[in-house]
Amino acid sequence: MKISDDVRDEVSDLPAGETWRFDHQFCEAGEDTRRRLYITKPASGGKLLAYCHNCQQGTVIEQDSFRKSSRPPMKPLSGSFNLPEVELRADKWPSEMKNWLSKNGLPIVSSQWTGFTGIGYHPHTHSIYLPMYEEIAIHGDTFDTPRVKGYQLRALSNAERRGPKYVTAMVDEDEVMSSLLTRWWGSHLPMQVGVVVEDLLSGWRIIQAMSSNVSVLVNYGTKIDLSTLASLKAERYVVWLDNDNAHVKSQAKKMAKTLELIHGNPCRVEKRYADPKKLPLASIQEALNGHG
């Protein structure tokens, strides 16, 4: 039974005794979009048990080999930190890249947004270049030149693809993977709302939706790091993860409690919507403005 790389990556951290559900992209009975692929890690640990209720097939996966095959490679960069050569002009990007970005919440509407994000095309690996900023502050229609602490290359899926789907590179392998995106008008500090999301495109989607006074912490996953959460300063907080399984929901609750303890300001978990990159801008505005 074939299981996608994305699912394999997610369940590599599946806690013992839990079952997570996923869409089964390669289901032999036809692509499943109702999350009928169940993957369980027994309380005793070790092997993962996968069963699809659509095609009624199952398989057993060794946890050790599963991790090795599914985790994107992480490599530290040299001290000089030479960034890869990328094409930043959107009109030079392949249509597959434009379609993928649009599908994932970043339509290429103007050169301004391309300049803000720093996203580009890496022709050598036929990948999307996603820079990992320490912090980027957008004030009105201008932004400060940020420090790049690393980057991800997301391979495109057609016949030209070579190597793994994601490659992550950091200036310092001990540095926490996170980015802080801030947008405001005037001099309003702290920000009105601080939002924690799992991925970079969800972060940029919120920045697009909210015209001012918002900070977004891109957490690159569901880990909880005290110093990273302490860097997000706002009058109120929203933890907005992709709440599609029990582990993520549990981490979101812990993250919200941690933010309240650190800052003493209210924090809630967004449960109604999928992750922001999948949503219209109006839905993001309603979610973030509709609660005090």
Backbone as numpy.savetxt, mean C-alpha at the origin, in Angstrom:
# Nx Ny Nz CAx CAy CAz Cx Cy Cz
-3.25 -26.79 -7.63 -4.09 -25.60 -7.63 -3.21 -24.36 -7.63
-3.40 -23.46 -8.57 -2.56 -22.28 -8.70 -3.08 -21.14 -7.84
-2.17 -20.47 -7.13 -2.51 -19.35 -6.26 -1.67 -18.15 -6.68
-2.26 -16.99 -6.78 -1.56 -15.81 -7.28 -0.45 -15.37 -6.33
0.54 -14.65 -6.88 1.64 -14.14 -6.08 1.16 -13.16 -5.01
0.13 -12.35 -5.33 -0.37 -11.38 -4.36 -0.94 -12.08 -3.13
-1.70 -13.16 -3.35 -2.26 -13.92 -2.23 -1.14 -14.59 -1.45
-0.19 -15.17 -2.15 0.94 -15.81 -1.48 1.67 -14.83 -0.57
1.85 -13.60 -1.05 2.55 -12.60 -0.25 1.77 -12.26 1.02
0.46 -12.10 0.88 -0.35 -11.72 2.03 -0.36 -12.80 3.11
-0.54 -14.07 2.72 -0.71 -15.10 3.73 0.60 -15.59 4.32
1.73 -15.05 3.87 3.00 -15.45 4.48 3.05 -15.03 5.95
2.22 -14.05 6.35 2.15 -13.62 7.75 0.87 -14.07 8.43
0.21 -15.06 7.89 -1.05 -15.56 8.46 -0.79 -16.13 9.86
-1.45 -15.59 10.91 -1.23 -16.11 12.26 -1.78 -17.52 12.42
-1.16 -18.29 13.28 -1.62 -19.65 13.56 -3.05 -19.63 14.09
-3.86 -20.54 13.59 -5.24 -20.67 14.04 -6.24 -19.80 13.31
-5.80 -19.04 12.30 -6.71 -18.15 11.57 -6.91 -18.61 10.14
-8.05 -18.20 9.57 -8.37 -18.45 8.17 -8.66 -17.12 7.50
-8.05 -16.89 6.33 -8.30 -15.69 5.55 -8.94 -16.09 4.23
-9.76 -15.20 3.68 -10.47 -15.46 2.43 -9.96 -14.53 1.33
-9.92 -15.06 0.09 -9.42 -14.28 -1.03 -10.22 -14.62 -2.29
-10.18 -13.70 -3.26 -10.62 -14.05 -4.61 -9.63 -15.05 -5.19
-10.13 -16.02 -5.94 -9.24 -17.03 -6.54 -9.09 -16.71 -8.02
-8.04 -15.97 -8.33 -7.82 -15.47 -9.69 -7.66 -16.59 -10.70
-6.99 -17.67 -10.32 -6.68 -18.75 -11.26 -7.57 -19.97 -11.04
-8.77 -19.75 -10.55 -9.69 -20.86 -10.28 -10.03 -21.59 -11.58
-9.96 -22.93 -11.55 -10.22 -23.72 -12.75 -11.70 -23.70 -13.14
-12.56 -23.28 -12.23 -13.98 -23.17 -12.54 -14.34 -21.78 -13.05
-13.33 -20.96 -13.29 -13.55 -19.58 -13.71 -13.15 -18.63 -12.60
-12.61 -17.47 -12.97 -12.08 -16.54 -11.97 -13.13 -16.22 -10.91
-12.76 -16.41 -9.65 -13.66 -16.17 -8.52 -13.47 -14.74 -8.01
-14.55 -14.01 -7.86 -14.49 -12.66 -7.32 -15.34 -12.53 -6.05
-15.66 -13.66 -5.45 -16.50 -13.66 -4.23 -15.74 -14.18 -3.02
-14.40 -14.15 -3.11 -13.55 -14.51 -1.98 -13.86 -15.92 -1.47
-13.86 -16.88 -2.41 -14.16 -18.25 -2.02 -12.92 -19.12 -1.86
-11.73 -18.51 -1.93 -10.49 -19.23 -1.63 -10.18 -19.04 -0.15
-10.18 -20.12 0.60 -9.92 -20.08 2.04 -8.51 -20.63 2.30
-7.71 -19.88 3.04 -6.37 -20.35 3.42 -6.27 -20.31 4.94
-5.91 -21.45 5.51 -5.89 -21.63 6.96 -4.50 -22.02 7.42
-4.08 -21.45 8.53 -2.86 -21.91 9.19 -3.29 -22.58 10.49
-3.09 -23.89 10.62 -3.50 -24.59 11.84 -2.84 -24.01 13.07
-3.48 -24.22 14.22 -2.95 -23.70 15.47 -1.55 -24.24 15.76
-1.25 -25.42 15.24 0.07 -26.02 15.44 1.14 -25.37 14.57
0.72 -24.50 13.62 1.67 -23.82 12.75 2.09 -24.70 11.58
3.20 -24.31 10.93 3.75 -25.13 9.84 3.04 -24.92 8.53
2.37 -25.95 8.05 1.79 -25.94 6.72 0.55 -25.05 6.64
0.33 -24.47 5.46 -0.89 -23.71 5.18 -1.82 -24.59 4.36
-3.09 -24.54 4.67 -4.09 -25.34 3.98 -4.95 -24.41 3.14
-4.99 -24.63 1.84 -5.78 -23.79 0.93 -6.90 -24.63 0.32
-8.10 -24.05 0.29 -9.23 -24.74 -0.33 -10.13 -23.72 -1.02
-10.48 -23.98 -2.27 -11.37 -23.11 -3.02 -12.76 -23.73 -3.09
-13.76 -23.00 -2.61 -15.14 -23.49 -2.62 -15.82 -23.27 -3.97
-15.08 -22.67 -4.91 -15.62 -22.48 -6.25 -15.29 -23.69 -7.13
-14.00 -24.05 -7.17 -13.59 -25.22 -7.96 -13.49 -26.49 -7.14
-13.64 -26.33 -5.79 -13.62 -27.47 -4.86 -12.31 -28.24 -4.95
-11.21 -27.48 -5.03 -9.89 -28.08 -4.99 -9.11 -27.50 -3.82
-8.17 -28.29 -3.33 -7.36 -27.84 -2.21 -5.91 -28.22 -2.39
-5.07 -27.64 -1.55 -3.64 -27.97 -1.59 -3.04 -27.67 -0.23
-1.89 -28.25 0.02 -1.14 -28.03 1.26 0.17 -27.34 0.89
0.53 -26.29 1.62 1.73 -25.51 1.30 2.63 -25.46 2.52
3.91 -25.77 2.30 4.90 -25.67 3.36 5.17 -24.20 3.64
5.06 -23.79 4.90 5.21 -22.37 5.24 6.58 -21.83 4.89
7.65 -22.59 5.14 8.99 -22.09 4.87 9.20 -21.78 3.39
8.82 -22.73 2.53 9.01 -22.51 1.09 8.07 -21.43 0.59
6.91 -21.30 1.22 5.93 -20.29 0.83 6.50 -18.90 1.02
7.14 -18.67 2.15 7.73 -17.37 2.43 8.84 -17.05 1.42
9.69 -18.03 1.17 10.82 -17.78 0.29 10.38 -17.43 -1.12
9.33 -18.06 -1.59 8.91 -17.84 -2.97 8.05 -16.61 -3.14
7.46 -16.11 -2.02 6.46 -15.07 -2.19 6.94 -13.68 -1.79
7.93 -13.58 -0.92 8.35 -12.28 -0.45 9.12 -11.50 -1.51
8.76 -10.22 -1.74 9.55 -9.44 -2.69 10.96 -9.22 -2.15
11.98 -9.31 -3.01 13.34 -9.13 -2.53 13.58 -7.73 -2.00
14.32 -7.64 -0.92 14.69 -6.37 -0.32 16.21 -6.25 -0.37
16.70 -5.17 -0.91 18.15 -5.02 -0.97 18.53 -3.61 -0.55
19.54 -3.46 0.30 20.00 -2.12 0.66 20.74 -1.50 -0.51
20.65 -0.19 -0.61 21.39 0.53 -1.64 22.72 1.00 -1.10
23.61 1.37 -1.97 24.90 1.87 -1.55 24.74 3.23 -0.88
25.77 3.64 -0.15 25.70 4.92 0.55 25.50 6.09 -0.38
25.95 5.98 -1.63 25.78 7.08 -2.57 24.34 7.18 -3.06
23.58 6.10 -2.93 22.17 6.05 -3.25 21.87 6.60 -4.65
22.30 5.88 -5.64 22.02 6.25 -7.02 20.65 5.71 -7.42
19.73 6.61 -7.72 18.40 6.20 -8.14 18.44 5.60 -9.54
17.54 4.69 -9.85 17.51 4.13 -11.20 17.10 5.19 -12.22
17.51 5.01 -13.44 17.12 5.94 -14.50 15.69 5.60 -14.93
14.81 6.58 -14.79 13.40 6.35 -15.09 12.87 7.44 -16.01
11.79 7.13 -16.72 11.11 8.08 -17.59 9.98 8.72 -16.80
10.07 10.05 -16.54 9.08 10.76 -15.75 8.00 11.42 -16.60
8.17 11.44 -17.90 7.18 12.08 -18.77 6.05 11.09 -19.07
4.84 11.44 -18.62 3.72 10.51 -18.73 3.39 10.16 -20.18
3.66 11.08 -21.11 3.32 10.79 -22.50 4.26 9.75 -23.11
5.33 9.40 -22.39 6.27 8.39 -22.86 6.04 7.02 -22.19
5.06 6.95 -21.29 4.81 5.71 -20.58 4.02 4.74 -21.44
4.24 3.42 -21.29 3.43 2.45 -22.02 1.98 2.49 -21.55
1.06 2.18 -22.43 -0.37 2.24 -22.10 -0.71 1.30 -20.94
0.00 0.18 -20.84 -0.26 -0.75 -19.74 -0.01 -0.09 -18.38
1.03 0.72 -18.31 1.34 1.42 -17.07 0.27 2.46 -16.75
-0.14 3.22 -17.75 -1.18 4.23 -17.53 -2.48 3.58 -17.06
-2.82 2.45 -17.68 -4.05 1.75 -17.29 -3.96 1.24 -15.87
-2.81 0.70 -15.49 -2.64 0.17 -14.13 -2.75 1.28 -13.10
-2.10 2.42 -13.36 -2.17 3.54 -12.43 -3.60 4.07 -12.31
-4.30 4.17 -13.43 -5.67 4.65 -13.40 -6.57 3.70 -12.61
-6.38 2.41 -12.83 -7.17 1.40 -12.12 -6.90 1.45 -10.62
-5.71 1.85 -10.25 -5.32 1.87 -8.84 -5.27 3.28 -8.26
-6.11 4.15 -8.80 -6.37 5.41 -8.12 -5.53 6.60 -8.51
-4.69 6.48 -9.54 -3.87 7.62 -9.91 -3.99 7.90 -11.41
-5.15 8.40 -11.85 -5.26 8.74 -13.27 -4.27 9.82 -13.65
-3.70 9.72 -14.83 -2.70 10.69 -15.28 -3.44 11.88 -15.87
-3.81 12.81 -14.99 -4.63 13.93 -15.42 -3.82 15.17 -15.76
-2.61 15.28 -15.21 -1.82 16.47 -15.47 -0.37 16.21 -15.12
0.51 17.00 -15.73 1.92 16.87 -15.40 2.19 17.30 -13.97
1.28 18.13 -13.40 1.45 18.56 -12.01 1.45 17.35 -11.07
0.49 16.45 -11.26 0.42 15.29 -10.37 1.58 14.34 -10.61
2.00 14.23 -11.84 3.18 13.41 -12.11 4.39 13.98 -11.37
4.53 15.30 -11.38 5.64 15.94 -10.67 5.54 15.76 -9.17
4.33 15.86 -8.61 4.15 15.67 -7.18 4.60 14.27 -6.75
4.15 13.27 -7.48 4.36 11.90 -7.02 5.76 11.38 -7.30
6.39 11.84 -8.37 7.70 11.31 -8.75 7.64 9.93 -9.37
6.43 9.42 -9.62 6.27 8.10 -10.22 6.77 8.12 -11.66
7.42 7.05 -12.08 7.95 6.99 -13.43 8.00 5.57 -13.96
8.49 5.46 -15.18 8.61 4.15 -15.84 10.07 3.74 -15.90
10.36 2.50 -15.47 11.73 1.97 -15.50 11.82 0.98 -16.65
12.32 1.43 -17.80 12.29 0.57 -18.99 13.15 -0.68 -18.89
14.24 -0.62 -18.13 15.14 -1.77 -18.07 14.44 -3.01 -17.52
13.56 -2.80 -16.53 12.84 -3.92 -15.93 11.36 -3.94 -16.32
10.96 -3.01 -17.19 9.55 -2.88 -17.57 8.67 -2.81 -16.32
9.00 -1.82 -15.47 8.36 -1.69 -14.16 7.91 -0.25 -13.91
6.98 -0.10 -12.99 6.57 1.20 -12.50 7.48 1.57 -11.32
8.05 2.75 -11.38 8.93 3.24 -10.32 8.10 4.03 -9.31
8.09 3.58 -8.05 7.32 4.21 -6.99 8.29 4.69 -5.91
8.62 5.99 -5.90 9.59 6.48 -4.92 9.00 6.48 -3.51
9.85 6.16 -2.55 9.45 6.15 -1.14 10.07 7.37 -0.47
9.25 8.40 -0.26 9.74 9.64 0.34 9.73 9.55 1.86
10.69 10.22 2.47 10.62 10.37 3.92 9.40 11.23 4.27
9.30 12.38 3.61 8.14 13.26 3.79 8.04 14.18 2.59
6.84 14.39 2.11 6.63 15.36 1.04 5.49 16.27 1.45
5.74 17.58 1.43 4.77 18.57 1.86 4.31 19.38 0.66
3.02 19.34 0.38 2.43 20.10 -0.72 1.70 21.30 -0.13
2.19 22.49 -0.44 1.61 23.72 0.09 0.99 24.48 -1.06
-0.34 24.51 -1.12 -1.00 25.10 -2.27 -0.73 24.26 -3.50
-0.10 24.87 -4.49 0.23 24.17 -5.72 1.73 23.91 -5.85
2.46 24.05 -4.76 3.90 23.81 -4.79 4.26 22.73 -3.77
5.45 22.16 -3.91 5.88 21.17 -2.93 7.38 21.28 -2.71
7.79 20.92 -1.50 9.21 20.92 -1.16 9.88 19.69 -1.77
11.12 19.83 -2.16 11.86 18.68 -2.69 12.13 17.70 -1.55
11.58 16.49 -1.62 11.68 15.57 -0.49 12.93 14.70 -0.57
13.28 14.09 0.55 14.35 13.10 0.57 13.77 11.74 0.21
14.38 11.08 -0.75 13.95 9.74 -1.13 14.70 8.74 -0.26
13.97 7.91 0.48 14.59 6.94 1.38 14.62 5.54 0.77
14.02 5.38 -0.38 14.00 4.09 -1.05 13.00 4.13 -2.19
12.76 2.99 -2.78 11.77 2.93 -3.86 11.32 1.49 -4.05
10.18 1.37 -4.73 9.70 0.07 -5.16 9.60 0.08 -6.68
9.93 -1.05 -7.29 9.68 -1.28 -8.71 8.59 -2.33 -8.81
7.47 -1.94 -9.42 6.35 -2.86 -9.59 6.32 -3.32 -11.04
6.67 -4.59 -11.27 6.75 -5.10 -12.64 5.39 -5.11 -13.30
5.35 -4.73 -14.57 4.13 -4.83 -15.35 3.95 -6.27 -15.81
2.75 -6.62 -16.22 2.38 -8.03 -16.30 2.45 -8.65 -17.69
2.80 -7.88 -18.71 2.74 -8.49 -20.03 4.01 -9.30 -20.34
4.19 -9.70 -21.58 5.25 -10.63 -21.95 6.65 -10.07 -21.71
6.78 -8.74 -21.59 8.10 -8.15 -21.39 8.58 -8.23 -19.94
7.69 -8.65 -19.03 8.03 -8.67 -17.62 9.17 -9.66 -17.35
10.14 -9.19 -16.53 11.25 -10.03 -16.13 11.42 -9.91 -14.62
11.62 -11.04 -13.93 11.88 -11.02 -12.50 10.60 -10.96 -11.67
10.73 -10.71 -10.33 9.58 -10.71 -9.42 8.67 -9.51 -9.66
7.46 -9.59 -9.11 6.48 -8.51 -9.30 6.94 -7.23 -8.61
7.43 -7.32 -7.37 7.90 -6.15 -6.63 9.36 -6.32 -6.22
10.13 -5.26 -6.37 11.47 -5.17 -5.79 11.52 -3.90 -4.96
11.94 -4.01 -3.72 12.04 -2.86 -2.83 13.50 -2.60 -2.50
13.92 -1.35 -2.59 15.30 -0.97 -2.29 15.28 0.20 -1.31
16.11 0.12 -0.28 16.19 1.15 0.74 17.59 1.72 0.83
17.70 3.01 1.18 19.00 3.61 1.44 19.68 2.88 2.59
18.92 2.64 3.65 19.42 1.96 4.83 18.47 0.80 5.13
18.98 -0.41 5.15 18.12 -1.58 5.34 17.46 -1.60 6.72
17.99 -0.80 7.67 17.40 -0.73 9.01 16.35 0.37 9.13
16.19 1.17 8.10 15.24 2.27 8.14 13.81 1.74 7.98
12.88 2.34 8.71 11.48 1.90 8.65 10.88 2.30 7.31
10.17 1.35 6.69 9.47 1.66 5.44 8.21 2.45 5.75
8.22 3.73 5.42 7.05 4.59 5.61 7.28 5.87 4.84
6.19 6.55 4.49 6.26 7.86 3.84 5.17 8.74 4.43
5.47 10.02 4.58 4.49 10.97 5.10 4.16 11.99 4.01
2.88 12.03 3.63 2.40 12.98 2.61 1.51 14.00 3.30
1.78 15.29 3.06 1.02 16.35 3.72 0.60 17.38 2.69
-0.63 17.88 2.85 -1.14 18.92 1.94 -1.91 19.95 2.76
-1.61 21.23 2.54 -2.33 22.27 3.27 -2.31 23.59 2.52
-3.22 24.46 2.94 -3.25 25.84 2.49 -3.05 26.72 3.72
-2.48 27.90 3.53 -2.26 28.79 4.66 -1.21 28.24 5.60
-1.45 28.37 6.90 -0.46 27.94 7.89 -1.11 27.11 8.99
-2.12 26.33 8.62 -2.86 25.56 9.62 -2.02 24.36 10.08
-1.58 24.39 11.33 -0.84 23.27 11.91 -1.34 23.04 13.33
-1.52 21.83 13.82 -1.32 20.59 13.06 -2.43 20.39 12.03
-2.30 19.36 11.26 -3.31 19.06 10.26 -4.64 18.71 10.92
-5.73 18.95 10.22 -7.04 18.61 10.76 -7.22 17.11 10.91
-6.75 16.34 9.93 -6.93 14.89 9.98 -5.65 14.20 9.53
-5.28 13.15 10.25 -4.16 12.30 9.89 -4.68 10.91 9.56
-4.24 10.35 8.45 -4.76 9.08 7.97 -3.60 8.09 7.80
-3.80 6.85 8.23 -2.82 5.79 8.02 -3.35 4.84 6.95
-2.56 4.61 5.91 -2.94 3.70 4.83 -1.82 2.69 4.61
-2.13 1.64 3.83 -1.16 0.56 3.62 -0.20 0.80 2.46
-0.62 1.55 1.44 0.20 1.62 0.23 0.25 3.04 -0.32
1.26 3.27 -1.16 1.54 4.61 -1.67 0.40 5.17 -2.52
-0.20 4.36 -3.38 -1.25 4.87 -4.25 -2.49 5.27 -3.46
-2.80 4.56 -2.38 -3.90 4.98 -1.51 -3.58 6.33 -0.87
-2.30 6.53 -0.51 -1.91 7.81 0.06 -2.10 8.95 -0.92
-1.65 8.76 -2.18 -1.81 9.82 -3.17 -3.28 10.04 -3.52
-4.09 9.00 -3.45 -5.52 9.16 -3.74 -6.17 10.08 -2.71
-5.77 9.96 -1.46 -6.32 10.83 -0.42 -5.83 12.26 -0.62
-4.57 12.43 -0.97 -4.04 13.77 -1.23 -4.79 14.43 -2.39
-5.14 13.64 -3.40 -5.94 14.17 -4.51 -7.32 14.61 -4.04
-7.93 13.81 -3.16 -9.31 14.06 -2.74 -9.42 15.23 -1.78
-8.47 15.39 -0.89 -8.55 16.39 0.16 -7.70 17.59 -0.23
-8.32 18.73 -0.44 -7.61 19.90 -0.97 -6.65 20.51 0.04
-6.87 20.27 1.34 -5.99 20.92 2.32 -6.07 20.24 3.67
-5.05 20.52 4.48 -5.02 20.18 5.90 -5.19 18.70 6.18
-4.41 17.88 5.47 -4.43 16.44 5.68 -3.01 15.90 5.65
-2.70 14.97 6.51 -1.44 14.24 6.49 -1.76 12.76 6.34
-1.01 12.10 5.48 -1.23 10.68 5.23 0.07 9.93 5.50
0.01 8.97 6.40 1.14 8.11 6.68 0.99 6.83 5.85
1.87 6.66 4.89 1.90 5.43 4.09 2.74 4.43 4.87
2.09 3.37 5.36 2.74 2.45 6.29 3.37 1.23 5.62
3.10 1.05 4.31 3.61 -0.10 3.55 3.34 -1.41 4.29
2.07 -1.61 4.63 1.68 -2.83 5.32 0.93 -2.53 6.61
0.88 -3.52 7.49 0.08 -3.39 8.72 0.94 -3.40 9.98
2.25 -3.24 9.83 3.13 -3.23 11.00 2.80 -2.02 11.88
3.17 -2.11 13.15 2.97 -1.01 14.09 4.33 -0.59 14.62
4.76 0.60 14.25 6.04 1.15 14.70 5.76 2.46 15.43
6.15 2.53 16.69 5.79 3.68 17.53 6.35 4.99 16.99
7.61 4.99 16.57 8.21 6.23 16.09 7.53 6.72 14.81
7.12 5.78 13.96 6.43 6.16 12.72 5.06 6.76 13.03
4.30 6.12 13.90 2.99 6.65 14.25 3.10 7.98 14.98
4.18 8.16 15.73 4.38 9.44 16.44 4.64 10.58 15.47
5.14 10.28 14.27 5.44 11.34 13.30 4.19 11.92 12.66
3.05 11.23 12.80 1.80 11.69 12.20 1.07 12.57 13.19
1.04 13.88 12.95 0.46 14.81 13.91 -0.78 15.47 13.32
-1.90 15.33 14.04 -3.16 15.88 13.55 -4.13 16.05 14.72
-5.24 16.73 14.45 -6.25 16.94 15.48 -7.11 15.69 15.70
-7.25 14.88 14.66 -7.96 13.60 14.77 -7.37 12.64 13.74
-7.64 11.36 13.94 -6.97 10.33 13.14 -7.97 9.32 12.58
-7.59 8.76 11.43 -8.35 7.68 10.82 -7.35 6.61 10.36
-7.58 5.38 10.78 -6.79 4.24 10.28 -7.61 3.60 9.17
-7.05 3.61 7.96 -7.81 3.17 6.79 -7.01 2.12 6.03
-7.11 0.89 6.50 -6.42 -0.23 5.87 -7.40 -0.99 4.98
-6.89 -1.97 4.28 -7.73 -2.81 3.43 -8.29 -3.93 4.30
-9.44 -3.67 4.92 -9.97 -4.56 5.96 -10.60 -5.81 5.36
-9.77 -6.65 4.72 -10.31 -7.81 4.02 -10.05 -9.13 4.74
-9.40 -9.08 5.91 -9.23 -10.32 6.68 -9.05 -9.97 8.15
-9.09 -11.00 8.99 -9.09 -10.80 10.44 -7.78 -10.18 10.93
-6.67 -10.56 10.32 -5.38 -10.03 10.75 -5.31 -8.52 10.53
-5.72 -8.06 9.35 -5.67 -6.63 9.06 -6.62 -5.87 9.98
-7.81 -6.41 10.22 -8.77 -5.75 11.11 -8.21 -5.63 12.52
-7.55 -6.68 12.99 -6.95 -6.64 14.32 -5.84 -5.60 14.40
-5.00 -5.54 13.36 -3.91 -4.56 13.35 -4.45 -3.14 13.30
-5.54 -2.93 12.56 -6.13 -1.59 12.46 -6.61 -1.11 13.84
-7.25 -2.01 14.60 -7.71 -1.64 15.94 -6.54 -1.30 16.86
-5.48 -2.12 16.80 -4.30 -1.86 17.63 -3.65 -0.54 17.24
-3.61 -0.27 15.94 -3.00 0.96 15.46 -3.77 2.18 15.95
-5.10 2.09 15.90 -5.94 3.20 16.36 -5.74 3.46 17.85
-5.68 2.41 18.64 -5.44 2.58 20.08 -4.06 3.18 20.34
-3.08 2.76 19.57 -1.72 3.28 19.74 -1.66 4.76 19.41
-2.32 5.17 18.33 -2.35 6.59 17.96 -3.00 7.43 19.05
-4.09 6.94 19.63 -4.76 7.68 20.70 -3.86 7.80 21.93
-3.13 6.72 22.25 -2.23 6.77 23.41 -1.08 7.73 23.18
-0.53 7.74 21.98 0.62 8.60 21.68 0.22 10.08 21.67
-0.89 10.39 21.00 -1.23 11.79 20.72 -2.34 12.34 21.61
-3.14 11.46 22.22 -4.24 11.93 23.05 -5.40 12.50 22.28
-5.42 12.26 20.97 -6.52 12.74 20.12 -7.34 11.56 19.61
-8.61 11.80 19.24 -9.47 10.69 18.83 -9.00 10.03 17.54
-9.22 8.73 17.45 -8.86 7.96 16.27 -9.93 6.90 16.04
-10.33 6.72 14.79 -11.29 5.68 14.44 -10.75 4.86 13.28
-11.32 3.68 13.13 -10.97 2.80 12.02 -12.05 2.91 10.96
-11.66 3.19 9.72 -12.61 3.25 8.60 -12.94 1.82 8.18
-14.22 1.45 8.31 -14.64 0.07 8.04 -15.59 -0.04 6.86
-16.16 1.08 6.43 -17.23 0.99 5.41 -16.69 0.79 4.01
-15.52 1.36 3.73 -15.03 1.38 2.37 -13.80 0.49 2.19
-13.55 0.13 0.94 -12.29 -0.52 0.59 -11.16 0.49 0.72
-9.92 0.05 0.45 -8.80 0.99 0.58 -8.97 2.13 -0.41
-8.46 3.32 -0.07 -8.78 4.55 -0.81 -8.50 4.52 -2.30
-7.46 3.80 -2.73 -7.11 3.85 -4.16 -8.21 3.26 -5.04
-9.15 2.54 -4.46 -10.23 1.92 -5.22 -11.48 2.81 -5.30
-11.44 3.99 -4.68 -12.66 4.78 -4.49 -12.68 6.06 -5.31
-13.90 6.55 -5.64 -14.02 7.90 -6.20 -13.61 8.94 -5.16
-13.17 10.10 -5.64 -12.72 11.14 -4.73 -13.82 11.57 -3.77
-15.06 11.60 -4.25 -16.18 12.03 -3.41 -16.38 11.10 -2.21
-16.18 9.82 -2.42 -16.34 8.86 -1.31 -15.25 9.05 -0.25
-14.05 9.38 -0.69 -12.97 9.65 0.26 -13.27 10.90 1.06
-13.75 11.94 0.38 -14.10 13.17 1.07 -15.20 12.94 2.09
-16.20 12.15 1.72 -17.30 11.85 2.65 -16.80 11.08 3.85
-15.90 10.13 3.62 -15.38 9.30 4.70 -14.55 10.11 5.69
-13.77 11.06 5.18 -12.85 11.80 6.05 -13.46 13.07 6.63
-14.41 13.65 5.92 -15.05 14.88 6.41 -16.31 14.61 7.21
-16.86 13.43 7.07 -18.16 13.14 7.67 -18.11 12.71 9.11
-16.91 12.70 9.70 -16.78 12.26 11.07 -15.92 13.26 11.81
-16.28 13.51 13.05 -15.47 14.40 13.86 -14.48 13.65 14.71
